[in-house]
Amino acid sequence: MPLTRANAADDPSMDGPGLSIHEDVAADALWEILGDFGGLVAWNPFVAGCETFCEGGQLFRIVATAEGVRICERADVLDSRRRKLVYIIVSSDPARPFVGRVATMLIDRINDTESRVTWSVQQRGITFAPEQANALRAGFRARIRALVSAAAHRYAASTHARTPAR
């Protein structure tokens, strides 16, 4: 069942940088990993730990970075049918300026073996300077590559497991 509600990502006053990449991986294989809101450690090399919890009917995750920062994120949209994730950074310890950012990840099916991964971020009242936008896009690119690599490895492992021994 998709988790969907009116949220900041639908606010037309928010705009920010994003990146869209064509990948040679099936959309469903990518969503299988991305759709696990608490599964960041399995694919994101910048995450040291991740735990999820529900509060007030909302899904949250606490992300621990290798640098020791703890970030609380809330899932606003987690929709398997559309392969769409929208999350907001609710808090961080220690405090960071990215609190309040809304990130959107979308996986579009191109065909059975190809997809387009889009990751964007917005923050109310913030205009990202070109160097900030470029840094965010570089981060998105690195994380999308890690996601694609994890999906490819998972697919290869499942294919190998189904291949009969000779």
JOLINVEN-V521996 format. One record per residue. RES is the residue in one letter. SS is DSSP state (A for helix, B for strand, O for the rest). Layout:
res: <RES RES>
ss: <SS SS>
//
This chain:
res: <M P L T R A N A A D D P S M D G P G L S I H E D V A A D A L W E I L G D F G G L V A W N P F V A G C E T F C E G G Q L F R I V A T A E G V R I C E R A D V L D S R R R K L V Y I I V S S D P A R P F V G R V A T M L I D R I N D T E S R V T W S V Q Q R G I T F A P E Q A N A L R A G F R A R I R A L V S A A A H R Y A A S T H A R T P A R>
ss: <O O B B O O O A A A O O O O O O O B B B B B B O O O A A A A A A A A O O O O O A A A O O O O B B B B B B B B B O O B B B B B B B B O O O O B B B B B B B B B B O O O O B B B B B B B B B B O O O O O O O O B B B B B B B B B B O O B B B B B B B B B O O O O O O O A A A A A A A A A A A A A A A A A A A A A A A A A A A A A A A A A O O O O>
//
